[in-house]
Amino acid sequence: KDETLWACTTCGACQEVCPVFIDHPLKILQMRTHLVLTESRMPAELARTFQNLEKNSNPWGIAAEKRMEWAEGLTVPTVETNPNPEYLLFVGCAGAFDDRIKKTMRALVEVLHAAQVSFAVLGESEQCVGDPARRAGNEYLFQTQAEANVTAINDAKIRKVIASCPHCFHTIKNES
């Protein structure tokens, strides 16, 4: 049933205990992808999330041009102002828009400055990594967002990335 597919968090617990080693999360994601891309059938909340990701490149639908507001009052170099940083600080949607995580991101920037680490952020060219789209079955949207970020990272000639979010880290490292 649809309710079962959308209720799954794809945590992998079922796969860990499966006596016949079925890869449940992969099968569930494939079924979700079929429902979303072939039948356009999904919960209303996901349709709204997909629209937010498409329009503003974040799941909350906050205007993309507000992505750097978290850094107000701090010296946060962008790849334009520091074109050859050792590290890219990939802020992520939560780091840019969630009030709780913004504090952590600001503290991380202060630590990087204190440690004299050469870093930069993508700024407004950073997009959501697409993990919410992929987990919800919108593979096309994931590919679009991943490609945009890979292009921005490659254009900046970045080889080392600090990601504040485990979803961003996993997606950049393993899926983009």
Backbone hydrogen bonds, N-H to C=O, Kabsch-Sander energy under -0.5 kcal/mol:
donor,donor_aa,acceptor,acceptor_aa,energy
4,T,1,K,-0.5
5,L,1,K,-1.7
6,W,2,D,-2.4
7,A,3,E,-1.4
8,C,4,T,-1.1
16,E,12,G,-1.8
17,V,13,A,-1.3
18,C,14,C,-0.7
21,F,18,C,-1.2
24,H,22,I,-1.6
27,K,23,D,-1.8
28,I,24,H,-2.8
29,L,25,P,-2.7
30,Q,26,L,-2.4
31,M,27,K,-2.3
32,R,28,I,-2.5
33,T,29,L,-2.6
34,H,30,Q,-2.1
35,L,31,M,-2.4
36,V,32,R,-2.9
37,L,33,T,-2.8
38,T,33,T,-0.5
38,T,34,H,-2.1
39,E,34,H,-1.3
40,S,36,V,-0.6
41,R,35,L,-2.7
42,M,40,S,-0.6
46,L,43,P,-0.7
47,A,43,P,-1.7
48,R,44,A,-2.1
49,T,45,E,-2.1
50,F,46,L,-3.0
51,Q,47,A,-2.0
52,N,48,R,-2.4
53,L,49,T,-2.6
54,E,50,F,-2.6
55,K,51,Q,-2.8
56,N,52,N,-2.8
57,S,52,N,-0.6
57,S,53,L,-1.2
58,N,52,N,-0.8
61,G,58,N,-1.1
66,K,63,A,-2.1
67,R,64,A,-1.8
69,E,66,K,-1.6
71,A,68,M,-1.8
72,E,69,E,-1.6
74,L,71,A,-2.5
76,V,74,L,-1.0
79,V,121,V,-1.8
82,N,78,T,-2.5
86,E,118,S,-0.6
87,Y,118,S,-2.0
88,L,160,K,-2.4
89,L,87,Y,-0.5
89,L,120,A,-3.1
90,F,88,L,-0.9
90,F,162,I,-3.0
91,V,89,L,-0.9
95,G,91,V,-0.7
96,A,92,G,-1.5
97,F,93,C,-2.4
98,D,94,A,-2.1
99,D,97,F,-0.6
102,K,98,D,-2.5
103,K,99,D,-1.0
104,T,100,R,-0.9
105,M,101,I,-2.6
106,R,102,K,-2.7
107,A,103,K,-2.1
108,L,104,T,-2.4
109,V,105,M,-2.2
110,E,106,R,-1.9
111,V,107,A,-2.2
112,L,108,L,-2.7
113,H,109,V,-2.4
114,A,110,E,-2.6
115,A,111,V,-2.3
116,Q,113,H,-1.5
117,V,112,L,-2.7
119,F,117,V,-0.7
120,A,87,Y,-1.4
121,V,77,P,-2.1
125,S,122,L,-1.3
126,E,123,G,-1.7
128,C,57,S,-0.7
134,R,130,G,-2.5
135,R,131,D,-2.7
136,A,132,P,-1.2
137,G,134,R,-1.5
138,N,133,A,-2.9
139,E,137,G,-1.3
142,F,138,N,-2.1
143,Q,139,E,-2.8
144,T,140,Y,-2.1
145,Q,141,L,-2.4
146,A,142,F,-3.1
147,E,143,Q,-2.4
148,A,144,T,-1.8
149,N,145,Q,-2.1
150,V,146,A,-2.8
151,T,147,E,-2.4
152,A,148,A,-2.1
153,I,149,N,-2.8
154,N,150,V,-2.8
155,D,151,T,-2.9
156,A,152,A,-1.5
157,K,154,N,-1.4
158,I,153,I,-2.1
162,I,88,L,-3.4
163,A,161,V,-0.6
164,S,90,F,-1.4
169,F,165,C,-2.8
170,H,166,P,-2.5
171,T,167,H,-2.4
172,I,168,C,-3.0
173,K,169,F,-2.8
174,N,170,H,-2.9
175,E,170,H,-0.6
175,E,171,T,-1.8
176,S,171,T,-1.5
